[in-house]
Amino acid sequence: EIIHIPTWLHDIEKEALFDVATKVPVGGSIIEIGALYGGSTAILGLGAPTARITSIDNFSWGPWGQASAELLYKNIKSVGVNNVTVREEDSTKSVHDGTKIDLLWIDGGHDINIVYHDLETFGPYAQVIAMHDYNNIYILGPHQAFDRFQKEHPEYYVDYAVDTLGVIKKHEKPD
């Protein structure tokens, strides 16, 4: 167990997310869609302690008690993470300012239309996209949404998957 904060991630997925976060450049940008209690937020912050992390969640769901921005801040502070700004909003109403995103982590709503909206809003600006439940045979929305997104953005490809977590990258442009 990497951290004690509740999360749906299996240990191997936590390790993979941490590894992806460690590759974010110093001072880089991470956008997280779906924070719940801050388990994945803490992993991102520990893996990329100099990154600017923006976490977007409306905290409308909590399988182990009510989630909230206050609880998220308390939980991540307990493991030494303090580089996070929380936007308490529904990601389907979110907009992005067009700035580069080094890592986009998607684990919010799992309906195909919600995930597709998150991908279409933030994905074109991301160098790397990591998605929870991308490879989940019981929850098809994330994979279906990425397939749709990739048809419109063929520069993205699935680099690898660990358990249900998929890591998607943008093809580097030749010099």
SERO-4910 file (N, C-alpha, C, O; in steps of 0.05 Angstrom, whole numbers):
BEGIN
 pado doro    nc1    nc2    nc3   cac1   cac2   cac3    cc1    cc2    cc3    oc1    oc2    oc3
  Glu    A     17    -24      0      0      0      0     18     25      0     33     29     19
  Ile    A     16     41    -21     32     65    -23     22     86     -4     39    100      9
  Ile    A     -4     90     -1    -15    110     17    -39     98     31    -49     77     23
  His    A    -49    111     51    -71    101     67    -98    114     59   -119    106     70
  Ile    A    -98    132     40   -122    146     32   -139    128     14   -128    116     -4
  Pro    A   -165    125     20   -182    107      4   -182    114    -26   -183    137    -34
  Thr    A   -180     93    -42   -180     96    -71   -189     70    -83   -186     49    -71
  Trp    A   -199     71   -108   -207     46   -122   -183     34   -136   -186     12   -147
  Leu    A   -160     46   -136   -137     36   -150   -125     12   -136   -123     12   -111
  His    A   -118     -8   -151   -104    -31   -141    -75    -22   -137    -66     -3   -149
  Asp    A    -60    -37   -120    -32    -29   -114    -15    -26   -139      1     -7   -141
  Ile    A    -18    -45   -158     -2    -43   -183     -9    -18   -199      8     -7   -213
  Glu    A    -35    -10   -198    -43     15   -211    -32     39   -197    -25     59   -210
  Lys    A    -32     38   -171    -20     61   -156     10     64   -163     19     87   -168
  Glu    A     24     42   -165     52     43   -173     55     54   -201     73     70   -206
  Ala    A     38     46   -219     39     55   -247     33     85   -249     47    100   -263
  Leu    A     13     94   -234      6    123   -234     29    139   -222     36    161   -232
  Phe    A     41    129   -200     64    143   -188     87    145   -208     99    166   -211
  Asp    A     92    123   -222    114    123   -242    108    143   -265    126    158   -273
  Val    A     84    145   -274     77    164   -295     81    193   -284     90    210   -299
  Ala    A     73    197   -259     76    224   -247    105    232   -245    112    255   -248
  Thr    A    123    213   -239    151    220   -236    163    230   -262    184    243   -261
  Lys    A    150    225   -284    161    234   -310    152    262   -317    160    273   -338
  Val    A    134    274   -301    126    302   -306    150    320   -300    162    318   -279
  Pro    A    156    338   -319    179    355   -314    176    374   -290    153    380   -282
  Val    A    198    383   -280    198    402   -258    181    426   -265    184    438   -287
  Gly    A    162    433   -248    144    456   -253    122    450   -273    108    468   -282
  Gly    A    119    424   -280     99    416   -300     71    419   -290     66    427   -267
  Ser    A     52    411   -307     24    414   -301     10    386   -302     13    371   -321
  Ile    A     -6    381   -282    -23    357   -280    -52    366   -276    -57    382   -259
  Ile    A    -69    354   -292    -98    358   -287   -109    331   -279   -104    311   -293
  Glu    A   -124    330   -258   -137    306   -248   -167    310   -250   -178    329   -239
  Ile    A   -181    291   -264   -210    291   -265   -220    269   -247   -215    245   -253
  Gly    A   -233    276   -225   -242    255   -206   -222    251   -184   -203    236   -188
  Ala    A   -227    262   -161   -208    260   -139   -218    244   -115   -202    231   -101
  Leu    A   -244    244   -112   -257    230    -89   -245    239    -63   -249    261    -55
  Tyr    A   -230    221    -49   -219    228    -23   -189    237    -25   -177    244     -5
  Gly    A   -178    237    -49   -151    246    -53   -130    224    -55   -106    230    -54
  Gly    A   -138    199    -57   -118    177    -59   -101    180    -84    -76    180    -82
  Ser    A   -113    184   -107    -97    187   -131    -83    215   -131    -61    218   -142
  Thr    A    -96    234   -120    -84    261   -118    -58    260   -102    -38    272   -111
  Ala    A    -58    245    -80    -34    242    -64    -12    228    -80     11    236    -79
  Ile    A    -19    207    -95      0    193   -111     13    211   -132     37    211   -136
  Leu    A     -4    227   -145      6    246   -165     25    267   -152     46    273   -162
  Gly    A     17    277   -129     33    297   -115     59    286   -104     80    300   -105
  Leu    A     59    261    -95     84    249    -85    103    242   -109    127    244   -106
  Gly    A     91    235   -131    107    229   -155    118    253   -169    139    252   -181
  Ala    A    103    275   -167    111    300   -181    109    323   -161     91    340   -164
  Pro    A    127    325   -142    124    345   -120    127    374   -129    119    392   -115
  Thr    A    139    378   -153    142    406   -162    121    414   -183    121    437   -192
  Ala    A    104    395   -190     83    401   -210     61    418   -198     57    418   -174
  Arg    A     47    431   -216     22    445   -209      0    426   -215     -5    419   -238
  Ile    A    -14    417   -194    -35    398   -197    -62    412   -193    -67    425   -173
  Thr    A    -80    408   -213   -107    418   -211   -125    394   -210   -125    378   -229
  Ser    A   -141    392   -189   -159    369   -185   -188    379   -188   -196    397   -175
  Ile    A   -202    366   -206   -230    374   -212   -249    351   -203   -246    329   -212
  Asp    A   -267    358   -185   -287    339   -176   -310    354   -164   -307    375   -152
  Asn    A   -335    344   -168   -358    357   -156   -365    344   -129   -384    354   -116
  Phe    A   -351    324   -121   -354    311    -95   -383    302    -90   -393    304    -68
  Ser    A   -396    293   -111   -424    285   -109   -428    255   -102   -450    246    -98
  Trp    A   -405    241   -100   -406    212    -95   -385    205    -75   -363    216    -76
  Gly    A   -391    187    -57   -372    178    -37   -379    151    -27   -396    148     -9
  Pro    A   -366    130    -37   -373    103    -29   -366     96      0   -377     78     12
  Trp    A   -348    111     12   -340    106     39   -345    131     57   -328    138     73
  Gly    A   -367    143     53   -374    168     67   -371    192     48   -358    190     27
  Gln    A   -383    214     55   -384    237     37   -356    248     31   -341    254     49
  Ala    A   -350    251      6   -325    263     -3   -329    294     -3   -351    303     -7
  Ser    A   -307    309      0   -308    338     -2   -280    349     -7   -260    335     -3
  Ala    A   -279    373    -16   -253    386    -21   -238    388      6   -214    385      6
  Glu    A   -252    394     27   -238    397     53   -226    371     62   -203    370     71
  Leu    A   -240    348     58   -229    322     65   -206    315     47   -186    304     56
  Leu    A   -208    321     21   -186    316      3   -161    331     12   -139    320     14
  Tyr    A   -163    357     18   -140    373     27   -129    361     53   -104    359     56
  Lys    A   -146    353     71   -136    341     97   -121    316     91    -99    311    102
  Asn    A   -132    299     73   -119    273     67    -92    277     53    -72    263     61
  Ile    A    -90    294     34    -65    297     19    -44    311     37    -20    305     35
  Lys    A    -53    329     54    -34    342     72    -22    322     92      1    324    100
  Ser    A    -38    301     99    -28    281    118     -5    265    107     10    252    122
  Val    A     -1    265     80     21    250     68     42    270     56     60    262     41
  Gly    A     39    296     63     59    315     55     55    327     27     74    339     16
  Val    A     32    325     16     26    336    -11     13    363     -7     -8    366      6
  Asn    A     25    384    -20     13    411    -17     14    427    -43     12    451    -42
  Asn    A     16    413    -66     18    427    -91     -7    423   -108     -5    420   -133
  Val    A    -30    423    -95    -55    417   -108    -75    440   -104    -78    452    -82
  Thr    A    -89    447   -126   -111    466   -125   -136    450   -133   -136    436   -153
  Val    A   -157    452   -117   -181    437   -123   -202    456   -136   -206    478   -126
  Arg    A   -213    447   -158   -235    461   -171   -260    444   -166   -263    422   -178
  Glu    A   -277    453   -148   -301    438   -141   -323    444   -162   -338    462   -159
  Glu    A   -323    427   -182   -342    430   -204   -345    404   -219   -329    386   -217
  Asp    A   -366    403   -235   -372    380   -252   -354    383   -276   -353    404   -290
  Ser    A   -338    362   -282   -319    364   -304   -333    368   -331   -320    379   -349
  Thr    A   -358    360   -334   -371    365   -359   -378    394   -364   -387    402   -385
  Lys    A   -375    410   -343   -379    439   -346   -352    454   -346   -351    479   -347
  Ser    A   -330    439   -344   -303    450   -343   -295    460   -371   -303    450   -391
  Val    A   -278    480   -370   -265    489   -394   -235    490   -389   -226    490   -366
  His    A   -219    490   -410   -190    491   -407   -180    515   -422   -190    522   -443
  Asp    A   -160    528   -411   -149    553   -423   -130    549   -446   -120    568   -457
  Gly    A   -125    524   -454   -108    519   -477    -79    516   -471    -63    512   -489
  Thr    A    -72    517   -445    -43    513   -438    -36    484   -438    -54    466   -435
  Lys    A    -11    478   -441      0    451   -443     -5    436   -416     -2    448   -395
  Ile    A    -13    411   -418    -17    394   -395      4    371   -398      4    357   -419
  Asp    A     21    367   -378     41    346   -380     28    319   -375     35    299   -387
  Leu    A      9    318   -356     -5    293   -350    -34    299   -344    -40    315   -327
  Leu    A    -51    285   -357    -80    286   -352    -88    259   -340    -84    238   -353
  Trp    A    -99    259   -316   -108    235   -303   -139    236   -302   -150    254   -291
  Ile    A   -152    216   -314   -181    215   -316   -191    191   -300   -186    168   -306
  Asp    A   -207    198   -279   -220    177   -263   -245    190   -250   -250    186   -227
  Gly    A   -260    204   -266   -285    217   -257   -308    199   -264   -309    175   -260
  Gly    A   -329    212   -276   -352    197   -286   -343    177   -307   -325    183   -323
  His    A   -355    153   -307   -345    132   -325   -364    127   -349   -358    109   -365
  Asp    A   -385    142   -351   -403    141   -375   -387    150   -399   -371    169   -398
  Ile    A   -392    137   -422   -377    143   -446   -378    173   -453   -358    185   -461
  Asn    A   -401    186   -450   -404    214   -457   -389    232   -438   -378    253   -446
  Ile    A   -388    225   -412   -373    241   -393   -343    238   -398   -329    258   -399
  Val    A   -334    214   -402   -305    210   -407   -297    223   -433   -275    235   -435
  Tyr    A   -313    220   -453   -307    233   -479   -305    263   -476   -287    276   -487
  His    A   -324    275   -461   -323    304   -456   -296    311   -442   -283    331   -450
  Asp    A   -288    296   -422   -263    302   -408   -240    299   -427   -222    316   -426
  Leu    A   -240    279   -444   -218    276   -463   -218    298   -483   -197    309   -489
  Glu    A   -241    306   -493   -242    326   -514   -236    354   -503   -224    371   -517
  Thr    A   -242    359   -478   -237    385   -465   -208    388   -458   -196    409   -463
  Phe    A   -195    367   -447   -168    370   -437   -148    354   -453   -124    362   -454
  Gly    A   -156    332   -465   -138    314   -479   -120    327   -500    -96    321   -501
  Pro    A   -131    344   -518   -114    355   -539    -90    371   -529    -71    377   -545
  Tyr    A    -90    379   -504    -68    395   -493    -49    378   -477    -29    388   -467
  Ala    A    -55    352   -474    -40    334   -457    -18    319   -472    -23    309   -494
  Gln    A      5    317   -460     27    301   -471     22    271   -465     27    254   -481
  Val    A     12    266   -440      6    239   -431    -22    240   -418    -28    258   -403
  Ile    A    -37    219   -423    -63    216   -411    -63    189   -397    -57    168   -410
  Ala    A    -70    188   -372    -74    163   -358   -103    161   -350   -115    180   -341
  Met    A   -114    137   -354   -143    133   -349   -147    109   -331   -137     87   -337
  His    A   -162    112   -310   -170     89   -294   -194     76   -308   -210     89   -321
  Asp    A   -195     50   -305   -216     33   -317   -216     33   -347   -236     26   -360
  Tyr    A   -194     40   -359   -190     39   -388   -193     10   -397   -205      4   -418
  Asn    A   -182     -9   -382   -182    -37   -389   -200    -53   -371   -194    -77   -365
  Asn    A   -221    -41   -361   -240    -55   -343   -262    -68   -360   -277    -54   -373
  Ile    A   -264    -95   -359   -284   -109   -376   -312   -105   -366   -331   -111   -380
  Tyr    A   -316    -93   -342   -342    -89   -331   -351    -60   -334   -375    -54   -332
  Ile    A   -333    -42   -339   -339    -13   -342   -328     -5   -369   -304     -1   -372
  Leu    A   -345     -3   -389   -336      0   -416   -333     30   -425   -319     35   -445
  Gly    A   -345     48   -411   -344     76   -419   -317     88   -425   -313    101   -446
  Pro    A   -298     85   -407   -271     97   -412   -258     87   -437   -248    104   -453
  His    A   -258     62   -442   -246     51   -466   -261     60   -491   -248     68   -511
  Gln    A   -287     59   -491   -303     68   -513   -298     98   -519   -297    106   -542
  Ala    A   -297    114   -498   -292    142   -501   -265    148   -514   -262    165   -531
  Phe    A   -244    133   -505   -218    137   -517   -218    128   -546   -206    142   -563
  Asp    A   -231    106   -553   -232     97   -581   -244    120   -598   -234    125   -620
  Arg    A   -265    132   -589   -278    154   -603   -259    178   -605   -256    190   -626
  Phe    A   -246    185   -583   -227    207   -582   -204    203   -601   -196    221   -616
  Gln    A   -193    178   -602   -170    172   -618   -177    174   -648   -159    181   -664
  Lys    A   -201    169   -656   -209    171   -684   -206    201   -693   -199    206   -716
  Glu    A   -211    219   -675   -210    248   -681   -182    259   -675   -175    281   -685
  His    A   -166    244   -660   -140    253   -651   -120    230   -655   -111    219   -635
  Pro    A   -114    223   -680    -97    199   -684    -68    202   -674    -53    183   -674
  Glu    A    -61    226   -665    -34    230   -655    -31    216   -627     -9    214   -617
  Tyr    A    -53    207   -615    -52    193   -590    -53    163   -594    -67    153   -611
  Tyr    A    -38    149   -577    -38    120   -578    -35    109   -550    -25    122   -532
  Val    A    -45     84   -546    -43     71   -520    -14     60   -518     -7     43   -533
  Asp    A      1     71   -499     28     63   -495     29     36   -481     43     17   -489
  Tyr    A     14     34   -459     12      8   -444    -11     10   -424    -22     31   -419
  Ala    A    -18    -13   -413    -38    -15   -393    -27    -32   -370    -13    -52   -374
  Val    A    -35    -25   -346    -28    -40   -322    -55    -45   -308    -67    -26   -298
  Asp    A    -62    -70   -306    -88    -77   -295   -110    -62   -311   -112    -66   -335
  Thr    A   -125    -45   -298   -145    -30   -313   -137     -2   -321   -152     13   -334
  Leu    A   -113      6   -313   -102     33   -318    -89     34   -346    -71     18   -351
  Gly    A    -97     53   -363    -85     56   -389    -69     81   -390    -76    102   -379
  Val    A    -46     80   -403    -28    103   -407    -27    109   -437    -19     93   -453
  Ile    A    -35    133   -443    -38    142   -471    -18    165   -475    -16    183   -459
  Lys    A     -5    164   -498     15    184   -504     10    197   -531     -4    185   -548
  Lys    A     22    220   -535     21    234   -560     46    227   -576     68    228   -565
  His    A     42    219   -601     66    214   -618     83    239   -619     74    261   -622
  Glu    A    109    235   -616    127    258   -618    130    265   -647    132    248   -665
  Lys    A    130    291   -652    133    301   -680    163    298   -688    181    306   -673
  Pro    A    167    288   -712    195    286   -721    207    313   -725    194    332   -733
  Asp    A    233    316   -720    247    341   -724    253    347   -752    264    368   -759
***
